[in-house]
Amino acid sequence: MKKGVLGKGSKGSVARRRLAFTRTLLVLLVAVLATTSVYVSTLIVQRNEALQQTSRYNISFTIGQAAVEIARLQTVIAAYVVQPGPDAADTVMLWHDIVAGRISVLESSEVGEFIQSDPRRGEVISSFRATLQASEALLPQIAEPGVAMRLMAMWGRLNVPLTRLTSSAHGEGGNQVTSDLQQLSRLHWSFSYLLIGMIIASFGLIIVLGWNNQLLSRANDEVQQLLRDLRSTSGELEAAHVRLGQAMLEAQDQNSVLRRRDLELNIQNTRFDAALTNMSQALCMADGQGQVIVCNSRFLSLFEVDGSATEAGTPTDKLYDVVEKSRAYGFAALRRVREAQLAWIAGHAAGTVVVEDDDGRALAVSHRPMEGGGWVATYEDVTAQRSAEARIRFLALHDALTSLPNRTLFRERLEGALARRDGNGIPALLCLDLDNFKIVNDTMGHPIGDALLKAVGERLSSCVRGADVVARLGGDEFAVLHDAASLEDALALARRITEVVGQPYHIDGRRVITGVSIGIALADRPGLTADLLHQNADLALYRAKAAGRGTWRVFAAEMEAEVQARLAIELDLREAMGRGELELFYQPQIDLLSGRLVGCEALMRWRHPERGLVPPSRFIPIAEDLGLITAMGQWALHRACADAAQWEDGVKVAVNLSPVQFTTGDVVLVVSEALRHSGLAPYRLELEITESVLLQDNPATLRTLQDLRALGVRIALDDFGTGYSSLSYLRHYPFDKIKIDRSFVSEIETRPDCAAIVDSIAILARTLGMTTTAEGVETEEQLRLVTLAGCTEGQGYYFGRPLPLNEMTLLHHPGNNAVGGA
């Protein structure tokens, strides 16, 4: 088989040499054909150039044409001699220009080269040019006698030279054509021979290609036979290799089984070690003889023992002794763990226990028996977990901000107090609501609001006894469950809370003031549930807030009817603007020196279809609580500006701004839009604000007032002298007017202190350059006293009551003196 393969290899070598020779021959033939093709292309180019050259020889025609045109010029001159006239002269001029154009033709291209090649030919062109110049000089004088004949004679002298020049050009052109034809003939035969050679070479190439294909086919057959021989030999080798591989696989299988067993053991050991090392619990495993099998690293760190105490084979009694001596936990706690485990081991039982030492640390133990009498136990420090659970339980029943009992825990305590009533005391429920808290929260920020709630919770806790419960129900709502001896006892607590909570707070360097309204309900009759008692306290709280805040009220049966009436007003008030039930009344403001009308205060009225005119004191606080006052105030401002724009120039309109408008809306934008829409001059608008807007001394409020002043409107401080009046307001805020509260003016005749206050305010305002308006002037004596005190303006029933715009006679007759007209 080996010899046959070698023999086939020799034949393949001969075939390869033949193929190499054939490829070389093919390359040579292709090179010859390529060379021949290039040569043929060159001959074709030369032939084209020869044909092109032959087509150029038209020199004799060009020169002959010039002779013909000169003869034609002579003819038209002769015609002019026979019959002169303008038309004949124009014809002469035309042909003269044609003949003149021939000079450039004769001097250009092949014609110029032909003429310049012989001096005699050049003399003819020179004579042509000289005759043309002389003719151009005589041509304007052609009408004169003899000029035309001279022109004919001048041009006649060129006939013979041009004819000879034409004949010479014609002869030379014929010679050139004959030469070109001979060259074309030679190119034709050369091209024909080359084509014949290419045809013969092509036939040779075809024969060589056929021979090459036969050689390739024979070589392919020999290669195929060689491949078949190789496949046969390869099959025999593969069979031997398979037998060898089977033997190797058997050996590998045996090795794999051994390695797999080792790997499984290693994996189990690794997993066991990893589990022990990464367990969050401490673990101890012992056998049936009471000896340690293994303890993990967490066991060492939890009980603060050395690794030597937990080596395999150590008796568990010795391990217990080491753990108790470590004092990682209290001795008593560890002793309880040991006793519990010994009991489980004796009974071959499972169990869990949680022990706590004197320091509050808690340890959880879980014990499980194993087959063969051994056991495994886990130990975990659950101090943080128990603390977190206690914290969760605390938060579930306490307010997260103040740590006071929340609504859920307070309800449990309230129900327990109602269930335990024994006649020795009266459970009293006090519901509390902070005054102006929303203003604090909106103007000073939620962090200040949260700090205020915490401080209020601390003050409330300081006001009650140990058995009482103080809770935060949500927002700024608090509640107190008081074990009262009597109603007077509950009222005393309410008084104490009002005084303590109402004291100023200093939070983050800022002075914060708030008050508290309190509703009190006593569980003084049987059958009262926690819900009903809470409802009664809420009704009393509504009454306290309606009374002006900062006070308390005790629940009475008639309050429920009033609350229902308030709810009805709330429902109607929400739709009052949409139904167009709101109106503006105006009350005059009079200059006390001249008695002239200087302005009117716009006062909102609600004309209810069933209740009639609802007083502002009834619906304005409700509108503020419901958040409706912002939209109502915006409407009042636009309406008042539109009305005042129709009044006599110089009469101002005063509009009240609620504190809520400073926190819930852009007051500056609303005022500027009202002025723009109405066209009212800014100085004729006066905005009145109360001291409650300034209570928090908020920089945002100051910026708002400054922006309003920048618009050109006037700012008045209303009801000055009541509440928390502070002279610092007059120093910090941009006021134009102070309105003295009617409570001082109404008693100015009978109380010297009221007269002194009015005098002081008027002097202070005059010193600061501010106007003062005395409110509530109702008698002539009050008018005399406020004028004597130095007040500049007056307002009250003495000058006129608030009336609708169409009933304001002072506006219709602004020149009238208002003083003395009630």
URMO-V37307 format. One record per backbone hydrogen bond with DSSP energy under -0.5 kcal/mol. NH is the residue of the N-H (numbers start at 1). CO is the residue of the C=O. Records with the same first field share a line. If there is no record, write none. Layout:
NH=CO, CO
//
This chain:
5=1
6=2
7=3
8=4
9=5
10=6
11=7
12=8
13=9
14=10
15=11
16=12
17=13
18=14
19=15
20=16
21=17
22=18
23=19
24=20
25=21
26=22
27=23
28=24
29=25
30=26
31=27
32=28
33=29
34=30
35=31
36=32
37=33
38=34
39=35
40=36
41=37
42=38
43=39
44=40
45=41
46=42
47=43
48=44
49=45
50=46
51=47
52=48
53=49
54=50
55=51
56=52, 53
57=53, 54
58=56
62=58
63=59
64=60
65=61
66=62
67=63
68=64
69=65
70=66
71=67
72=68
73=69
74=70
75=71
76=72
77=73
78=74
79=75
80=76
81=77
82=78
83=79
89=85
90=86
91=87
92=88
93=89
94=90
95=91
96=92
97=93
98=94
99=95
100=96
101=97
102=98, 99
103=100
105=101
106=102
107=103
108=105
111=108
112=108
113=109
114=110
115=111
116=112
117=113
118=115
121=118
122=118
123=119
124=120
125=121
126=122
127=123
128=124
129=125
130=126
131=127
132=128
133=129
134=130
135=131
136=132
137=133
138=134
139=135
140=136
141=138
142=139
144=141
147=144
148=144
150=146
151=147
152=148
153=149
154=150
155=151
156=152
157=153, 154
158=155
159=156
161=157
162=158
163=159
164=160
165=161
166=162
167=163
168=164
169=165
170=166
171=167
172=168
173=169
174=170
175=171
176=172
177=173
178=174
179=175
180=176
181=177
182=178
183=179
184=180
185=181
186=182
187=183
188=184
189=185
190=186
191=187
192=188
193=189
194=190
195=191
196=192
197=193
198=194
199=195
200=196
201=197
202=198
203=199
204=200
205=201
206=202
207=203
208=204
209=205
210=206
211=207
212=208
213=209
214=210
215=211
216=212
217=213
218=214
219=215
220=216
221=217
222=218
223=219
224=220
225=221
226=222
227=223
228=224
229=225
230=226
231=227
232=228
233=229
234=230
235=231
236=232
237=233
238=234
239=235
240=236
241=237
242=238
243=239
244=240
245=241
246=242
247=243
248=244
249=245
250=246
251=247
252=248
253=249
254=250
255=251
256=252
257=253
258=254
259=255
260=256
261=257
262=258
263=259
264=260
265=261
266=262
267=263
268=264
269=265
270=266
271=267
272=268
273=269
274=270
275=271
276=272
277=273
278=274
279=275
282=379
284=377
285=294
286=375
287=291
290=287
292=314
293=285
294=285
296=283
299=296
300=296
301=297
302=298
303=299
304=300
305=300
309=306
310=307
311=308
313=292
314=311
316=290
319=315
320=316
321=317
322=318
323=319
324=320
325=321
326=322, 323
327=323
328=323
334=330
335=331
336=332
337=333
338=334
339=335
340=336
341=337
342=338
343=339
344=340
345=341
346=342
347=343
348=345
349=344
351=367
353=365
355=363
357=361
360=357
363=355
364=380
365=353
366=378
367=351
368=376
370=374
373=370
375=286
376=368
377=284
378=366
379=282
380=364
382=362, 380
383=362
386=382
387=383
388=384
389=385
390=386
391=387
392=388
393=389
394=390
395=391
396=392
397=393, 394
398=394
399=404
403=399
405=470
406=397
410=406
411=407
412=408
413=409
414=410
415=411
416=412
417=413
418=414
419=415
420=416
421=418
426=484
427=425
428=482
429=521
430=428, 480
431=429, 519
432=430, 478
433=517
434=476
435=515
437=434
440=436
441=437
442=438
443=439
444=440
445=440, 441
449=445
450=446
451=447
452=448
453=449
454=450
455=451
456=452
457=453
458=454
459=455
460=456
461=457
462=458
463=459, 460
464=460, 461
468=465
469=481
471=479
472=405
473=471, 477
474=477
477=474
478=432, 476
479=471
480=430
481=469
482=428, 480
484=426, 482
490=486
491=487
492=488
493=489
494=490
495=491
496=492
497=493
498=494
499=495
500=496
501=497
502=498
503=500
505=512
507=505, 510
510=507
512=505, 510
515=435
517=433
518=551
519=431
520=553
521=429
523=427
524=522
528=525
533=529
534=530
535=531
536=532
537=533
538=534
539=535
540=536
541=537
542=538
543=539
544=540
545=541
546=542
547=543
548=545
549=544
553=518
555=520
559=556
560=557
561=557
562=558
563=559
564=560
565=561
566=562
567=563
568=564
569=565
570=566
571=567
572=568
573=569
574=570
575=571, 572
576=572, 573
577=573
579=575
580=577
581=576
583=605
585=603
586=803
587=601
589=599
590=794
591=596
592=590, 792
595=591
597=814
598=589
599=589
600=652
601=587
602=600, 654
603=585
605=583
606=614
607=581, 605
608=606, 612
612=608
614=606, 612
615=613
618=615
619=615
620=616
623=619
624=620
625=621
626=622
627=623, 624
628=623
629=623
632=628
633=629
634=630
635=631
636=632
637=633
638=634
639=635
640=636
641=637
642=638
643=639
644=640
645=641
646=643
647=644
651=648
652=598, 650
653=684
654=600
655=686
656=602
657=688
661=658
662=658, 659
663=659, 660
664=660
665=661
667=665
670=666
671=667
672=668
673=669
674=670
675=671
676=672
677=673
678=674
679=675
684=681
685=682
686=653, 684
687=714
688=655, 686
689=716
693=690
694=691
695=691, 692
697=694
702=698
703=699
704=700
705=701
706=702
707=703
708=704
709=705
710=706
711=707, 708
712=708, 709
713=708
714=685
716=687
717=737
718=689, 716
720=717, 739
722=719
729=726
730=726, 727
731=727
732=728
733=729
735=733
736=715
737=715
738=771
739=717
740=738, 773
741=720
744=741
745=741
746=742
748=745
751=747
752=750
755=751
756=752
757=753
758=754
759=755
760=756
761=757
762=758
763=759
764=760
765=761
766=762
767=763
768=764
769=766
770=765
771=736
773=738
774=793
775=740, 773
776=795
777=795
778=776
783=779
784=780
785=781
786=782
787=783
788=784
789=785
790=786, 787
791=786
792=772
793=772
794=590
795=774
798=777
799=796
800=796
803=586
805=584
807=804
808=805
809=807
811=808
812=808
813=809
814=811
816=813
818=595, 816
821=818
822=820
//
